[in-house]
Amino acid sequence: MHPATRFFIASCFVFAALSTKEPINYCIVGFGILYSFSVKSRNNFNPTKVFARMLVFAIIVLFLLNGIHFHTRTINVKGLRIVGDASVRFASVFAATLWLVKRTVKEEFYALMLSLKMPMVATLVVFRAIWFLPHIFKRVRDVLLAHKLRGIKSSNVFRRSLALAPALYAIFASMLLEICDSSVALVSKGIWIHGRKSSFIQLRWSYKDWIAVGTAGAIVILLIFKGCNFA
Amino acid sequence: MLEVDNLALSFVSHEGETSLFRGVSFSFKAGDLIGVTGDSGTGKTGLLMALGGYLPYWSPACKMTGSISVCGEPVTQGQASNDTVIVIENPYNQNTGFKSSVFEELLVPLEMRGIPRELMLASARCVARRFGLSEISGLQLDSLSGGELQRLHIASALIARPNLLLLDQILVELDPAFQQRLFKILRGFAKECKAIALVSFNPGEVDFDRFDAVVTLPGLSQVRPEAIATVGAAFGQTVSRVPGNGPVLKIRDLYFRYSPQRPWLFEGLNLDVLQGEGCLVLGPNGSGKSTLGKLILGIVKPDRGSIVLDIGSTVNCAFQNPDLYFCKRTVQEELEFGTDKQWAAKLADLTGLSPYFNKNPYDLPRGFRKRLSFAIAASCRPAVLFLDEPSQYQDATGVAGLIKAMRFLLDQKTALLCCTHDRRIIGEFSDFSRITLGREPFAVPVSKAGSAPNSRPTHQCSPGLYGDKSDNCDTREWFQKTWSDAIDSWIDNDTACSTHGGNVVKLLIEKTSGSLSIGPGSRVLDIGCGDGKGLMALRKWLDESGLSKVPLLGIDVQPALIDHARWGSIGHANIKYEAADATDARLLSPLCRNALGGKATLITCIYVLHDEPDLFAMLKAISENIDENGHLVCILVHPEWTETLASKGFVKIVQKDSLNAGDTSCGRYRGGLTPNWRWLGLYPILGDHGRTIFLPHAFRTLGDYEKEIVNCGFNILSIAPIRTAENEISNDPTDFNSLICAEYKSIAYSAPPSVLIVAKKL
């Protein structure tokens, strides 16, 4: 499937989740989460766990903020609705992003940006952003391991947090060195060479894309005419 | 072509101006291979960066005087040049981030230059093969070892065909065999492309005679490799070399691989490391040296086996990347963290870090940071210390200091496991035990200074898999020919034989010459059993040989392809068949083990199409599912056959070299998409969903098959070209074989150009 189709489907999903009323929106988001969590990742890494943790964390924070009357120590029913609404917004974006991350490989994304004639600077910024998050997680793991071998204890969350404080210096300093090396490599490989770039991956728009885009678009139009939240 | 005149480079800091070098002048012509050497901190990297136009533009603290010109043009500061490419020392930091697979990353320089896809592919195939990347081209970048990554980046630099190629201390990551090959490639590249290649290296890492000229930077110490050996030997006499009594680390029956799709890195590794013992962990790039350290530290878990550390002992590791360790403001604070001052001072003294006690670790050159990480790892007095390429980025002085420190630690009863390619270290520690990893024979690098022969036992975790194979496949001329060249010799070849259905058995008996040992406990597997003719013939042969109880399993891809009616009519109690996508390596193992109750003694298979990862996976799975001394009979069709099919319009070729597991042409059948072939009236390959063939990039000749079979642990007994007898060609106009054969009747060849390979598992 063309990556642009995936983006369109993801956008339509988020629109559908945000524009419908409960309980349909819960069903849509629930389906989206289950699907995006269970779908196989085409990349070497699987971010499901990270996304799941972030989602749970966000819902807990929302619940603590809105779901409890702290002065009477009772559940705030109105607040729970707010938690539900906000969770749907979070979760729909999370599910769509997770699905995109799992199903789109970098090569396709690069080819897409190239076909959209995005300036190289923008492509670089996007890819550096994509590169940064998993990279810094890995670096944190490596540095904590190295520090653990030095005798700095990181057996539980609290100790890990304490261990992270001195490690932050190592993490960022080593990342800076890496970024310097990386920028030399990028320039050397010709990122700033003027003229047309090409891509090994050839993106093609197939009948599947038409079907997918048509179906997703039809659902969105239907929702608009049916009187969705935004209409 | 390259002219440098009176070049000087210096850095300005709050402590004043520090000169890296001054008065450097040289001039080289196109086609030269140049070496650049000097001690740590003398400016090897700085010089190469200046030649590439990165310095002083990229660093406001850098000052440069003098001039540099390439091809008569002065180097433009800060401007990316089409004609100059640099590869830096740390392979992990050079990925562009645009790509996730090896093959795609290789192509980035071509994509940036707007090279059309077709041309890219031709160049990439050639370069990938020369750099030994073909086998790993489908892998993800983060699954590669440092050496493999460095190969990729050098290949990626060469593919851009620059006028000036700058390689900054790249040798440290590369195994000696590849270093040799690299110098040949570089020489050829410089001559062919009329380019200049500059390789910077630490003194003693490589012989000067590899280069046309060597630039020695001012301040190069007078310590030469010979001197290192002397220093080491003299020091060695003063310390006790008798290890303690019991093993401090025991590894038993260790099995490990990163994923089921990848080969085993360790297969039954057994190792005892004694207290105070020194071990050199040797092996080519990607053989699992660093992984062994990760296993010992518990960072990755073994698939099988145990790693036991003596009670009360600790293990530590100095990783390749030194920058992970530092958390203090000065070198002194780093070294004194968690240990006593005396021990820290001793380590600093041995490693030559004492003069830098008050410096910030990140202000040190990389070679010093590496030494500091080593000292930090040693500071907690571990019982076992794993050193991952400790001599990386070290000049002669650094290596001498490292050797002293290692000897000192041995004296303190610390066991050292040191993985390295560095001949300076290997030559010095000739009295160490050697653990040789990897599937290929590994030539231990020896410096010209010489070294004593290894007097300690050698651990070899994998046998040399080339076995008793007498002739190297590279020498088989006709086997290296492309099909169009090779076919003429086949047509008149007396050894050409016919294979179709039952003839497989006849051929098998002929070619194994009685060495095939099938007995009551044997199991036979026919992969790609198709319509069952071969199965029936095998069964008949087994029955006639009095082996009616030997189980026989036939499996084939795609349920739609299998003629269930025919299979049902076989009706033999001792033939099992599975209609599953068995060319998927993941399915082959359970199929084989469940249906046969163990590994197979004989596997026959036919491979027609050429989805490279599929074939790799298939051969590897076969290798894992066949008995020791089991036989493989394999019919392989020439790779160009696929292209021929495309040229006749039978199939569509997609030049997709980095495939995912489900992307093979067989994989396309999954999910019940394949229409019934009878309904289509054609072989399913011509069906709507199945006619896409992903053309491989690795197999261009039959010799490539042979190499892959050998790499999977087989000794090839015979290779024979085969042809289909005229009377075996069907007259059925809907039969795919007859269609294709008709095309080739005009050239008097009545079957796809194939070979029958009989091999024995070592």
Contacts between the chains, C-beta under 8 A, distances in Angstrom:
chain1	res1	chain2	res2	distance
A	42	B	660	6.2
A	43	B	100	6.3
A	43	B	140	7.7
A	44	B	100	6.5
A	44	B	140	3.8
A	44	B	142	6.0
A	44	B	143	6.7
A	45	B	142	7.9
A	105	B	100	6.0
A	106	B	97	7.7
A	106	B	98	6.2
A	106	B	99	5.7
A	106	B	100	4.7
A	107	B	98	7.7
A	107	B	99	5.7
A	107	B	100	6.8
A	107	B	101	7.0
A	107	B	104	5.1
A	107	B	658	7.5
A	110	B	98	4.8
A	110	B	99	7.1
A	123	B	98	7.7
A	127	B	96	7.7
A	127	B	97	4.8
A	127	B	98	5.5
A	128	B	97	6.4
A	130	B	97	7.1
A	131	B	97	3.9
A	142	B	319	7.7
A	142	B	321	7.4
A	142	B	324	5.2
A	143	B	324	5.0
A	145	B	299	6.7
A	145	B	324	7.7
A	146	B	319	6.5
A	146	B	324	4.0
A	146	B	325	5.0
A	147	B	325	7.5
A	147	B	327	6.5
A	149	B	297	7.4
A	149	B	316	5.2
A	149	B	317	6.2
A	149	B	377	7.1
A	149	B	380	7.8
A	150	B	325	6.8
A	150	B	337	6.7
A	150	B	338	6.2
A	150	B	376	6.4
A	150	B	379	7.9
A	150	B	380	6.7
A	151	B	338	4.5
A	151	B	380	5.8
A	152	B	327	7.9
A	166	B	327	3.9
A	166	B	328	7.7
A	167	B	327	6.0
A	169	B	326	7.4
A	169	B	327	5.9
A	170	B	323	6.9
A	170	B	324	6.3
A	170	B	325	6.9
A	170	B	326	5.2
A	170	B	327	5.4
A	173	B	323	6.9
A	173	B	326	7.2
A	173	B	362	5.1
A	174	B	321	7.4
A	174	B	323	3.7
A	174	B	324	6.4
A	177	B	93	7.8
A	177	B	323	6.0
A	177	B	362	7.5
A	178	B	90	8.0
A	178	B	92	7.8
A	178	B	93	4.7
A	181	B	88	5.7
A	181	B	90	5.6
A	181	B	93	3.5
A	181	B	94	6.6
A	182	B	93	5.2
A	182	B	94	6.9
A	182	B	95	7.5
A	182	B	97	7.5
A	184	B	49	7.6
A	184	B	54	6.1
A	184	B	58	7.9
A	184	B	86	6.5
A	184	B	88	5.9
A	185	B	87	7.9
A	185	B	88	6.7
A	185	B	93	6.9
A	185	B	94	3.8
A	185	B	95	7.5
A	185	B	96	6.9
A	185	B	153	7.3
A	186	B	96	5.8
A	187	B	54	7.4
A	187	B	80	5.1
A	188	B	52	7.1
A	188	B	84	7.8
A	188	B	85	5.1
A	188	B	86	4.7
A	188	B	87	7.4
A	188	B	157	7.2
A	189	B	85	7.5
A	189	B	96	6.0
A	189	B	108	5.1
A	189	B	109	4.9
A	189	B	112	6.0
A	189	B	156	6.7
A	189	B	160	7.5
A	190	B	80	6.6
A	190	B	82	7.1
A	190	B	108	7.8
A	190	B	109	5.3
A	190	B	112	3.4
A	190	B	113	5.7
A	190	B	160	6.7
A	191	B	80	7.3
A	191	B	96	7.5
A	191	B	112	5.9
A	192	B	80	4.0
A	193	B	80	5.8
A	193	B	82	5.8
A	193	B	112	5.5
A	193	B	113	6.1
A	195	B	113	7.7
A	195	B	114	5.5
A	196	B	114	4.2
A	197	B	111	5.8
A	197	B	112	5.9
A	197	B	114	5.6
A	198	B	110	7.4
A	198	B	111	5.2
A	198	B	114	4.9
A	198	B	115	6.0
A	198	B	116	6.3
A	198	B	117	6.6
A	198	B	120	7.4
A	199	B	111	5.8
A	199	B	117	7.7
A	200	B	104	6.1
A	200	B	107	5.0
A	200	B	111	6.5
A	200	B	117	5.9
A	200	B	120	5.9
A	200	B	121	7.8
A	201	B	104	7.6
A	202	B	117	6.6
